[in-house]
């Protein structure tokens, strides 16, 4: 059974940096693209970033492009979200998810992902 566990969230100030991790177990991590989503209070879950199975391709939401970087280490079954210059509007619960294919076709669509983590809270104070 596939399990995804996020870590690295916390309370930071605007302009700070933060790194989220997602550790995968079960299944073959390197066979699948992965994604990050987030959900703020009272809002729908929104796409943040996606990465192909090899890490060679990434795709970002406009709201985080240039500030966030997604990476993965297939040898460690772990992926990361490096968050720089965070803003109060980045406050949300961040979820990692496994895409159903090696490449992230339609990456912004949550239904394209078949396994989800429990989430990690990121709070950015102004």
PAKOLLUM-414701 format. One record per residue: x negated, y, z of N, C-alpha, C in turn. Coordinates in nm, 2 decimals, decimal comma. Layout:
<pts>
+--------+--------+--------+--------+--------+--------+--------+--------+--------+
|    n.x |    n.y |    n.z |   ca.x |   ca.y |   ca.z |    c.x |    c.y |    c.z |
+--------+--------+--------+--------+--------+--------+--------+--------+--------+
|      X |      Y |      Z |      X |      Y |      Z |      X |      Y |      Z |
...
+--------+--------+--------+--------+--------+--------+--------+--------+--------+
</pts>
This chain:
<pts>
+--------+--------+--------+--------+--------+--------+--------+--------+--------+
|    n.x |    n.y |    n.z |   ca.x |   ca.y |   ca.z |    c.x |    c.y |    c.z |
+--------+--------+--------+--------+--------+--------+--------+--------+--------+
|  -0,08 |  -0,12 |   0,00 |   0,00 |   0,00 |   0,00 |  -0,09 |   0,12 |   0,00 |
|  -0,05 |   0,22 |  -0,08 |  -0,13 |   0,34 |  -0,10 |  -0,10 |   0,43 |   0,02 |
|  -0,20 |   0,49 |   0,08 |  -0,18 |   0,59 |   0,18 |  -0,27 |   0,71 |   0,15 |
|  -0,22 |   0,83 |   0,17 |  -0,29 |   0,95 |   0,15 |  -0,28 |   1,03 |   0,28 |
|  -0,40 |   1,07 |   0,33 |  -0,40 |   1,15 |   0,46 |  -0,48 |   1,28 |   0,44 |
|  -0,41 |   1,39 |   0,46 |  -0,47 |   1,52 |   0,44 |  -0,53 |   1,56 |   0,58 |
|  -0,63 |   1,65 |   0,56 |  -0,69 |   1,71 |   0,68 |  -0,76 |   1,84 |   0,64 |
|  -0,79 |   1,92 |   0,74 |  -0,87 |   2,04 |   0,72 |  -0,78 |   2,17 |   0,73 |
|  -0,65 |   2,15 |   0,75 |  -0,57 |   2,27 |   0,77 |  -0,60 |   2,34 |   0,90 |
|  -0,54 |   2,46 |   0,92 |  -0,56 |   2,53 |   1,04 |  -0,52 |   2,68 |   1,02 |
|  -0,56 |   2,76 |   1,12 |  -0,53 |   2,90 |   1,12 |  -0,65 |   2,98 |   1,08 |
|  -0,64 |   3,06 |   0,98 |  -0,75 |   3,14 |   0,93 |  -0,70 |   3,28 |   0,90 |
|  -0,80 |   3,37 |   0,88 |  -0,76 |   3,50 |   0,85 |  -0,77 |   3,53 |   0,70 |
|  -0,70 |   3,63 |   0,66 |  -0,70 |   3,66 |   0,52 |  -0,84 |   3,69 |   0,47 |
|  -0,88 |   3,63 |   0,36 |  -1,01 |   3,65 |   0,30 |  -1,11 |   3,54 |   0,34 |
|  -1,07 |   3,45 |   0,43 |  -1,15 |   3,34 |   0,48 |  -1,15 |   3,23 |   0,37 |
|  -1,23 |   3,13 |   0,40 |  -1,23 |   3,01 |   0,32 |  -1,19 |   2,89 |   0,40 |
|  -1,14 |   2,79 |   0,33 |  -1,10 |   2,67 |   0,40 |  -1,11 |   2,55 |   0,30 |
|  -1,14 |   2,43 |   0,35 |  -1,15 |   2,32 |   0,26 |  -1,05 |   2,21 |   0,32 |
|  -0,96 |   2,17 |   0,23 |  -0,87 |   2,06 |   0,26 |  -0,92 |   1,93 |   0,20 |
|  -0,90 |   1,82 |   0,27 |  -0,94 |   1,69 |   0,22 |  -0,82 |   1,60 |   0,22 |
|  -0,83 |   1,51 |   0,13 |  -0,72 |   1,41 |   0,11 |  -0,79 |   1,27 |   0,10 |
|  -0,78 |   1,19 |   0,20 |  -0,84 |   1,05 |   0,19 |  -0,74 |   0,95 |   0,15 |
|  -0,78 |   0,87 |   0,05 |  -0,69 |   0,77 |   0,00 |  -0,73 |   0,63 |   0,04 |
|  -0,63 |   0,55 |   0,06 |  -0,66 |   0,41 |   0,09 |  -0,55 |   0,32 |   0,02 |
|  -0,59 |   0,20 |  -0,02 |  -0,50 |   0,11 |  -0,09 |  -0,50 |   0,16 |  -0,24 |
|  -0,47 |   0,07 |  -0,33 |  -0,48 |   0,10 |  -0,47 |  -0,62 |   0,13 |  -0,52 |
|  -0,63 |   0,18 |  -0,64 |  -0,76 |   0,22 |  -0,70 |  -0,76 |   0,37 |  -0,72 |
|  -0,82 |   0,44 |  -0,63 |  -0,82 |   0,58 |  -0,63 |  -0,86 |   0,64 |  -0,77 |
|  -0,97 |   0,58 |  -0,82 |  -1,03 |   0,64 |  -0,94 |  -0,95 |   0,62 |  -1,07 |
|  -0,84 |   0,54 |  -1,06 |  -0,76 |   0,52 |  -1,18 |  -0,65 |   0,63 |  -1,20 |
|  -0,64 |   0,72 |  -1,11 |  -0,53 |   0,81 |  -1,12 |  -0,57 |   0,96 |  -1,10 |
|  -0,49 |   1,04 |  -1,17 |  -0,50 |   1,18 |  -1,15 |  -0,44 |   1,21 |  -1,01 |
|  -0,48 |   1,32 |  -0,95 |  -0,43 |   1,36 |  -0,82 |  -0,38 |   1,51 |  -0,83 |
|  -0,30 |   1,54 |  -0,73 |  -0,25 |   1,68 |  -0,73 |  -0,24 |   1,73 |  -0,58 |
|  -0,23 |   1,86 |  -0,57 |  -0,20 |   1,93 |  -0,45 |  -0,07 |   2,01 |  -0,47 |
|   0,01 |   2,01 |  -0,37 |   0,13 |   2,09 |  -0,37 |   0,14 |   2,16 |  -0,24 |
|   0,23 |   2,26 |  -0,23 |   0,24 |   2,32 |  -0,10 |   0,39 |   2,36 |  -0,08 |
|   0,43 |   2,38 |   0,04 |   0,57 |   2,42 |   0,07 |   0,57 |   2,51 |   0,19 |
|   0,61 |   2,63 |   0,16 |   0,62 |   2,74 |   0,27 |   0,76 |   2,73 |   0,33 |
|   0,78 |   2,78 |   0,45 |   0,91 |   2,77 |   0,51 |   1,02 |   2,84 |   0,43 |
|   1,13 |   2,77 |   0,41 |   1,24 |   2,82 |   0,34 |   1,22 |   2,82 |   0,19 |
|   1,11 |   2,76 |   0,14 |   1,09 |   2,76 |  -0,01 |   1,07 |   2,62 |  -0,06 |
|   1,09 |   2,60 |  -0,19 |   1,07 |   2,47 |  -0,25 |   0,92 |   2,44 |  -0,26 |
|   0,90 |   2,31 |  -0,26 |   0,76 |   2,26 |  -0,28 |   0,71 |   2,31 |  -0,42 |
|   0,59 |   2,36 |  -0,42 |   0,53 |   2,42 |  -0,54 |   0,40 |   2,36 |  -0,57 |
|   0,37 |   2,35 |  -0,70 |   0,24 |   2,29 |  -0,75 |   0,13 |   2,39 |  -0,72 |
|   0,02 |   2,33 |  -0,68 |  -0,10 |   2,41 |  -0,66 |  -0,21 |   2,38 |  -0,76 |
|  -0,25 |   2,25 |  -0,77 |  -0,36 |   2,21 |  -0,86 |  -0,35 |   2,06 |  -0,89 |
|  -0,42 |   2,02 |  -1,00 |  -0,43 |   1,88 |  -1,04 |  -0,57 |   1,86 |  -1,09 |
|  -0,60 |   1,73 |  -1,08 |  -0,74 |   1,69 |  -1,13 |  -0,72 |   1,55 |  -1,20 |
|  -0,79 |   1,53 |  -1,31 |  -0,79 |   1,41 |  -1,38 |  -0,86 |   1,30 |  -1,30 |
|  -0,85 |   1,17 |  -1,35 |  -0,90 |   1,06 |  -1,28 |  -1,05 |   1,07 |  -1,25 |
|  -1,12 |   1,13 |  -1,35 |  -1,27 |   1,14 |  -1,34 |  -1,32 |   1,27 |  -1,27 |
|  -1,22 |   1,36 |  -1,26 |  -1,26 |   1,49 |  -1,20 |  -1,31 |   1,59 |  -1,31 |
|  -1,31 |   1,54 |  -1,44 |  -1,36 |   1,62 |  -1,55 |  -1,26 |   1,73 |  -1,59 |
|  -1,14 |   1,72 |  -1,56 |  -1,04 |   1,82 |  -1,59 |  -0,96 |   1,86 |  -1,47 |
|  -0,93 |   1,99 |  -1,46 |  -0,85 |   2,05 |  -1,36 |  -0,75 |   2,15 |  -1,41 |
|  -0,65 |   2,17 |  -1,34 |  -0,54 |   2,26 |  -1,38 |  -0,49 |   2,33 |  -1,25 |
|  -0,47 |   2,46 |  -1,26 |  -0,43 |   2,53 |  -1,14 |  -0,30 |   2,62 |  -1,17 |
|  -0,23 |   2,64 |  -1,06 |  -0,12 |   2,73 |  -1,07 |  -0,18 |   2,87 |  -1,08 |
|  -0,11 |   2,96 |  -1,15 |  -0,16 |   3,10 |  -1,17 |  -0,19 |   3,17 |  -1,03 |
|  -0,11 |   3,13 |  -0,93 |  -0,12 |   3,20 |  -0,80 |  -0,25 |   3,17 |  -0,73 |
|  -0,32 |   3,06 |  -0,77 |  -0,44 |   3,02 |  -0,70 |  -0,56 |   3,02 |  -0,79 |
|  -0,54 |   3,04 |  -0,92 |  -0,65 |   3,03 |  -1,02 |  -0,76 |   3,13 |  -0,98 |
|  -0,88 |   3,09 |  -0,98 |  -0,99 |   3,18 |  -0,95 |  -1,02 |   3,18 |  -0,80 |
|  -0,93 |   3,13 |  -0,72 |  -0,96 |   3,13 |  -0,57 |  -0,97 |   2,99 |  -0,52 |
|  -0,90 |   2,90 |  -0,57 |  -0,90 |   2,76 |  -0,53 |  -0,97 |   2,67 |  -0,63 |
|  -1,04 |   2,57 |  -0,58 |  -1,11 |   2,48 |  -0,66 |  -1,08 |   2,34 |  -0,61 |
|  -1,04 |   2,25 |  -0,70 |  -1,01 |   2,11 |  -0,67 |  -1,12 |   2,02 |  -0,72 |
|  -1,16 |   1,93 |  -0,63 |  -1,26 |   1,83 |  -0,67 |  -1,23 |   1,70 |  -0,61 |
|  -1,30 |   1,60 |  -0,66 |  -1,28 |   1,46 |  -0,60 |  -1,41 |   1,39 |  -0,60 |
|  -1,42 |   1,29 |  -0,51 |  -1,54 |   1,20 |  -0,50 |  -1,48 |   1,06 |  -0,50 |
|  -1,48 |   1,00 |  -0,61 |  -1,42 |   0,87 |  -0,63 |  -1,50 |   0,76 |  -0,55 |
|  -1,62 |   0,78 |  -0,52 |  -1,70 |   0,69 |  -0,44 |  -1,65 |   0,69 |  -0,30 |
|  -1,59 |   0,80 |  -0,25 |  -1,54 |   0,81 |  -0,12 |  -1,39 |   0,81 |  -0,11 |
|  -1,33 |   0,79 |  -0,22 |  -1,18 |   0,79 |  -0,23 |  -1,12 |   0,91 |  -0,16 |
|  -1,18 |   1,02 |  -0,19 |  -1,14 |   1,15 |  -0,13 |  -1,13 |   1,26 |  -0,23 |
|  -1,04 |   1,35 |  -0,22 |  -1,03 |   1,47 |  -0,30 |  -1,03 |   1,59 |  -0,21 |
|  -1,06 |   1,70 |  -0,27 |  -1,07 |   1,82 |  -0,19 |  -1,00 |   1,94 |  -0,25 |
|  -0,96 |   2,04 |  -0,17 |  -0,91 |   2,16 |  -0,22 |  -0,99 |   2,27 |  -0,15 |
|  -1,08 |   2,34 |  -0,22 |  -1,16 |   2,45 |  -0,17 |  -1,08 |   2,57 |  -0,19 |
|  -1,05 |   2,64 |  -0,07 |  -0,96 |   2,76 |  -0,08 |  -1,05 |   2,88 |  -0,04 |
|  -1,07 |   2,97 |  -0,13 |  -1,14 |   3,09 |  -0,10 |  -1,05 |   3,21 |  -0,11 |
|  -1,09 |   3,31 |  -0,04 |  -1,02 |   3,44 |  -0,04 |  -0,87 |   3,42 |  -0,01 |
|  -0,84 |   3,34 |   0,09 |  -0,70 |   3,31 |   0,12 |  -0,62 |   3,43 |   0,15 |
|  -0,49 |   3,42 |   0,12 |  -0,40 |   3,53 |   0,15 |  -0,28 |   3,48 |   0,24 |
|  -0,22 |   3,57 |   0,30 |  -0,10 |   3,53 |   0,39 |   0,00 |   3,45 |   0,31 |
|   0,02 |   3,48 |   0,18 |   0,11 |   3,41 |   0,10 |   0,07 |   3,26 |   0,07 |
|  -0,05 |   3,23 |   0,11 |  -0,10 |   3,09 |   0,09 |  -0,05 |   3,00 |   0,21 |
|   0,01 |   3,07 |   0,31 |   0,06 |   2,99 |   0,42 |   0,16 |   2,89 |   0,38 |
|   0,14 |   2,77 |   0,42 |   0,23 |   2,66 |   0,38 |   0,18 |   2,53 |   0,43 |
|   0,26 |   2,42 |   0,42 |   0,21 |   2,29 |   0,44 |   0,16 |   2,24 |   0,31 |
|   0,04 |   2,19 |   0,31 |  -0,02 |   2,14 |   0,18 |  -0,02 |   1,99 |   0,18 |
|   0,03 |   1,94 |   0,06 |   0,04 |   1,80 |   0,04 |  -0,05 |   1,75 |  -0,07 |
|  -0,11 |   1,64 |  -0,05 |  -0,18 |   1,58 |  -0,17 |  -0,09 |   1,46 |  -0,22 |
|  -0,11 |   1,44 |  -0,35 |  -0,02 |   1,34 |  -0,41 |  -0,10 |   1,27 |  -0,52 |
|  -0,06 |   1,14 |  -0,55 |  -0,12 |   1,07 |  -0,65 |  -0,03 |   1,07 |  -0,78 |
|  -0,09 |   1,11 |  -0,89 |  -0,01 |   1,12 |  -1,01 |   0,01 |   0,97 |  -1,06 |
|   0,11 |   0,95 |  -1,15 |   0,14 |   0,82 |  -1,19 |   0,05 |   0,77 |  -1,31 |
|  -0,04 |   0,87 |  -1,36 |  -0,13 |   0,83 |  -1,47 |  -0,27 |   0,88 |  -1,45 |
|  -0,36 |   0,85 |  -1,54 |  -0,50 |   0,89 |  -1,52 |  -0,51 |   1,04 |  -1,55 |
|  -0,43 |   1,09 |  -1,64 |  -0,44 |   1,24 |  -1,67 |  -0,31 |   1,30 |  -1,62 |
|  -0,32 |   1,42 |  -1,59 |  -0,20 |   1,49 |  -1,52 |  -0,10 |   1,55 |  -1,62 |
|  -0,04 |   1,46 |  -1,70 |   0,07 |   1,51 |  -1,78 |   0,18 |   1,57 |  -1,70 |
|   0,23 |   1,68 |  -1,74 |   0,33 |   1,76 |  -1,67 |   0,30 |   1,77 |  -1,52 |
|   0,18 |   1,82 |  -1,49 |   0,13 |   1,82 |  -1,35 |   0,22 |   1,90 |  -1,25 |
|   0,30 |   1,99 |  -1,29 |   0,37 |   2,07 |  -1,20 |   0,50 |   2,00 |  -1,15 |
|   0,53 |   1,89 |  -1,22 |   0,66 |   1,82 |  -1,18 |   0,63 |   1,72 |  -1,07 |
|   0,69 |   1,74 |  -0,95 |   0,67 |   1,65 |  -0,84 |   0,71 |   1,51 |  -0,88 |
|   0,80 |   1,49 |  -0,96 |   0,85 |   1,35 |  -0,99 |   0,74 |   1,27 |  -1,07 |
|   0,64 |   1,34 |  -1,12 |   0,53 |   1,27 |  -1,19 |   0,43 |   1,20 |  -1,09 |
|   0,45 |   1,23 |  -0,96 |   0,36 |   1,18 |  -0,86 |   0,43 |   1,07 |  -0,78 |
|   0,36 |   0,96 |  -0,75 |   0,43 |   0,84 |  -0,69 |   0,40 |   0,82 |  -0,55 |
|   0,29 |   0,88 |  -0,50 |   0,26 |   0,87 |  -0,35 |   0,22 |   1,01 |  -0,30 |
|   0,26 |   1,03 |  -0,18 |   0,24 |   1,16 |  -0,11 |   0,19 |   1,14 |   0,03 |
|   0,11 |   1,24 |   0,07 |   0,06 |   1,24 |   0,21 |   0,16 |   1,31 |   0,29 |
|   0,13 |   1,32 |   0,42 |   0,22 |   1,38 |   0,52 |   0,21 |   1,53 |   0,53 |
|   0,10 |   1,58 |   0,48 |   0,08 |   1,73 |   0,48 |  -0,01 |   1,78 |   0,59 |
|  -0,07 |   1,89 |   0,56 |  -0,15 |   1,96 |   0,66 |  -0,11 |   2,11 |   0,66 |
|  -0,10 |   2,17 |   0,77 |  -0,05 |   2,31 |   0,78 |  -0,17 |   2,40 |   0,76 |
|  -0,15 |   2,50 |   0,67 |  -0,24 |   2,61 |   0,66 |  -0,17 |   2,74 |   0,69 |
|  -0,22 |   2,82 |   0,78 |  -0,16 |   2,94 |   0,82 |  -0,27 |   3,05 |   0,80 |
|  -0,23 |   3,15 |   0,73 |  -0,33 |   3,26 |   0,70 |  -0,27 |   3,39 |   0,76 |
|  -0,34 |   3,44 |   0,86 |  -0,30 |   3,57 |   0,92 |  -0,36 |   3,69 |   0,85 |
|  -0,28 |   3,80 |   0,85 |  -0,32 |   3,92 |   0,78 |  -0,41 |   4,01 |   0,87 |
+--------+--------+--------+--------+--------+--------+--------+--------+--------+
</pts>
